[in-house]
Amino acid sequence: MTDTAAGVKVPDTELAAAAGELVRDTTSDLIYHHSRRVYFWGSLQGRRRGLAFDPELLYVGAMFHDLGLDARFHASGRRFEVDGADEARRFLESHGVPEDGVRRVWTAIALHTTPGVPEFMEPEVALVTAGVEYDVLGIGFDDVPAGEREAVVALHPRPGFKRRILQAFTDGVRPKPETTFGNVKADVLEHHVPGFRRGDFVTTVLESAWPE
């Protein structure tokens, strides 16, 4: 498989290769191809915005961002974003990556479903979210020229992606619905899990133990 599309190249490093192999071996084809596209979209958005980013860190962040959806994390009791971020931290530390790089990748993964915050942080953090928002939500769709978009999708196709990724989200968070309070995955469960009742912030405030 080529590692170049739309003028963007996957870093030719031992770290990037190891990250790609780990995700390829432990997740579905759906998540693998989605994660690779996130790297390409994030890179293209970074280029368009004139951001100076570390491609290696962006690649690891993109590859690990949905790892927390895996079945082995279903009983963690934590948001899947944190599970993925912690896996990335362990991976990066085992490869001797400096703490600042580890922190950037951890933050990028942990915040990739928290809109309105990552865009104001370090480029790697901002661009993982930008890549996810492009691939899943189509935000800024026309920012990437059609030819570049087609080149990335030719490398990593997305047949039936919309419904398949929603099912992957559902499977990943259904076992721990309490972790969706206050975040976008509550929308997923509300649409896909009969009987799910989302947490409500106002009700939580009014029903707290405080008398006033």
C-alpha positions as CSV (number, residue, x, y, z in Angstrom):
1,M,0.0,0.0,0.0
2,T,1.3,3.4,-0.9
3,D,1.7,5.9,1.9
4,T,1.2,9.0,-0.2
5,A,-2.0,10.8,-1.3
6,A,-2.8,14.3,-2.3
7,G,0.7,15.4,-1.7
8,V,0.7,14.1,1.9
9,K,3.1,11.4,2.9
10,V,2.8,9.2,6.0
11,P,6.0,9.6,8.0
12,D,8.6,7.0,7.0
13,T,9.7,6.3,10.6
14,E,9.9,3.3,12.8
15,L,7.4,5.0,15.2
16,A,4.8,5.6,12.5
17,A,5.2,2.1,11.1
18,A,4.8,0.6,14.6
19,A,1.7,2.7,15.2
20,G,0.1,1.7,11.9
21,E,0.9,-2.0,12.4
22,L,-0.6,-2.0,16.0
23,V,-3.8,-0.4,14.8
24,R,-4.0,-2.6,11.7
25,D,-3.6,-5.7,13.9
26,T,-6.0,-4.7,16.7
27,T,-8.9,-2.9,15.1
28,S,-11.3,-3.4,12.2
29,D,-10.7,-2.4,8.6
30,L,-13.3,0.3,9.2
31,I,-11.4,1.9,12.0
32,Y,-8.0,1.5,10.4
33,H,-9.0,3.2,7.1
34,H,-10.9,5.9,9.0
35,S,-7.9,6.6,11.1
36,R,-5.6,6.8,8.1
37,R,-8.0,9.2,6.4
38,V,-8.1,11.3,9.5
39,Y,-4.3,11.7,9.2
40,F,-4.5,12.8,5.6
41,W,-7.4,15.2,6.2
42,G,-5.7,16.7,9.2
43,S,-2.5,17.2,7.2
44,L,-4.3,18.8,4.3
45,Q,-6.2,21.1,6.7
46,G,-2.9,21.9,8.4
47,R,-1.3,22.8,5.1
48,R,-4.3,25.0,4.2
49,R,-4.1,26.8,7.5
50,G,-0.4,27.3,7.4
51,L,0.2,25.4,10.6
52,A,3.6,23.9,11.5
53,F,2.9,20.5,12.9
54,D,4.8,17.3,13.7
55,P,3.6,14.7,11.1
56,E,4.7,11.8,13.2
57,L,2.7,13.0,16.3
58,L,-0.3,13.8,14.1
59,Y,-0.1,10.3,12.6
60,V,0.0,8.6,16.0
61,G,-2.9,10.7,17.2
62,A,-4.9,9.9,14.2
63,M,-4.2,6.2,14.3
64,F,-5.0,5.8,18.0
65,H,-8.0,8.2,18.3
66,D,-10.7,5.5,18.1
67,L,-8.7,2.7,19.6
68,G,-10.7,3.1,22.8
69,L,-13.8,1.7,21.1
70,D,-12.3,-1.8,21.2
71,A,-14.1,-4.5,23.2
72,R,-11.2,-4.8,25.6
73,F,-12.1,-1.3,27.0
74,H,-15.9,-1.9,27.3
75,A,-15.6,-2.5,31.1
76,S,-13.2,0.4,31.8
77,G,-15.8,2.8,33.0
78,R,-14.0,5.6,31.3
79,R,-14.7,7.6,28.1
80,F,-13.4,5.8,25.1
81,E,-11.4,8.8,24.2
82,V,-9.4,8.5,27.4
83,D,-8.9,4.8,26.9
84,G,-7.4,5.5,23.5
85,A,-5.3,8.4,24.8
86,D,-3.9,6.2,27.5
87,E,-3.0,3.5,25.0
88,A,-1.2,6.1,22.9
89,R,0.7,7.3,25.9
90,R,1.9,3.8,26.7
91,F,2.9,3.3,23.1
92,L,4.8,6.6,22.8
93,E,6.6,6.2,26.2
94,S,7.7,2.7,25.2
95,H,9.3,4.3,22.1
96,G,11.1,7.0,24.1
97,V,9.0,9.9,22.8
98,P,9.6,13.1,24.9
99,E,6.9,14.1,27.4
100,D,5.8,17.1,25.4
101,G,5.0,14.9,22.4
102,V,3.2,12.4,24.6
103,R,1.1,15.1,26.1
104,R,0.2,16.6,22.7
105,V,-1.0,13.2,21.4
106,W,-2.8,12.3,24.6
107,T,-4.6,15.6,24.5
108,A,-5.4,15.3,20.8
109,I,-7.1,12.0,21.3
110,A,-8.9,12.8,24.6
111,L,-10.4,16.0,23.1
112,H,-11.2,14.9,19.6
113,T,-15.0,14.7,20.3
114,T,-15.0,18.0,22.2
115,P,-15.8,20.7,19.6
116,G,-14.8,24.3,20.1
117,V,-11.7,23.6,22.2
118,P,-9.0,21.7,20.2
119,E,-8.8,24.3,17.5
120,F,-7.2,26.8,19.9
121,M,-4.6,24.4,21.1
122,E,-1.3,23.0,19.6
123,P,-1.4,22.1,15.9
124,E,-1.4,18.4,16.5
125,V,-4.3,18.7,18.8
126,A,-6.3,20.9,16.5
127,L,-5.6,18.8,13.4
128,V,-6.6,15.4,14.8
129,T,-10.0,17.0,15.6
130,A,-10.1,18.7,12.2
131,G,-9.4,15.3,10.5
132,V,-12.1,13.6,12.5
133,E,-14.6,16.3,11.9
134,Y,-13.9,16.2,8.2
135,D,-14.2,12.4,7.8
136,V,-17.2,11.9,10.1
137,L,-19.1,15.2,9.9
138,G,-18.0,16.7,6.6
139,I,-17.1,19.9,8.3
140,G,-15.1,22.1,5.9
141,F,-15.9,19.6,3.1
142,D,-15.0,22.0,0.3
143,D,-11.8,23.2,2.0
144,V,-10.1,20.1,0.4
145,P,-10.2,20.2,-3.4
146,A,-12.1,17.4,-5.1
147,G,-9.0,15.9,-6.7
148,E,-7.2,15.7,-3.3
149,R,-10.3,14.3,-1.7
150,E,-10.7,11.6,-4.3
151,A,-7.0,10.6,-4.0
152,V,-7.3,10.0,-0.3
153,V,-10.6,8.1,-0.7
154,A,-9.1,6.0,-3.5
155,L,-6.3,5.0,-1.1
156,H,-8.7,4.4,1.9
157,P,-12.2,3.8,0.6
158,R,-15.3,4.5,2.7
159,P,-18.1,2.1,1.5
160,G,-21.2,2.6,3.7
161,F,-19.1,4.6,6.1
162,K,-21.8,6.7,7.7
163,R,-23.9,3.9,9.0
164,R,-20.9,1.6,9.8
165,I,-19.1,4.2,11.9
166,L,-22.3,5.0,13.8
167,Q,-22.6,1.3,14.5
168,A,-18.9,1.2,15.7
169,F,-19.6,4.1,18.0
170,T,-22.7,2.4,19.4
171,D,-20.9,-0.9,20.0
172,G,-18.0,0.9,21.7
173,V,-20.0,3.0,24.2
174,R,-23.2,0.9,24.7
175,P,-21.5,-1.1,27.5
176,K,-20.7,2.2,29.5
177,P,-23.5,4.6,28.7
178,E,-22.8,6.7,31.7
179,T,-19.6,7.9,29.9
180,T,-21.7,9.7,27.3
181,F,-23.0,12.3,29.7
182,G,-22.3,15.8,28.3
183,N,-20.7,14.6,25.0
184,V,-21.8,13.8,21.4
185,K,-21.9,10.0,21.9
186,A,-25.1,10.4,23.8
187,D,-26.7,11.3,20.5
188,V,-25.4,8.0,19.1
189,L,-27.0,5.9,21.8
190,E,-30.2,7.9,21.7
191,H,-30.6,6.9,18.0
192,H,-29.3,3.4,18.2
193,V,-30.1,1.9,21.7
194,P,-33.8,1.4,22.5
195,G,-34.6,2.6,26.0
196,F,-31.4,4.7,26.4
197,R,-32.1,7.9,28.4
198,R,-29.4,10.6,28.2
199,G,-28.2,12.3,31.3
200,D,-29.5,15.9,31.6
201,F,-27.3,18.6,33.1
202,V,-30.1,20.8,34.4
203,T,-31.8,17.8,36.1
204,T,-28.5,16.8,37.6
205,V,-28.0,20.2,39.1
206,L,-31.5,20.4,40.5
207,E,-31.4,16.9,41.9
208,S,-28.0,17.2,43.5
209,A,-27.5,16.7,47.3
210,W,-27.3,20.5,47.8
211,P,-30.5,21.9,49.5
212,E,-30.3,25.2,47.5
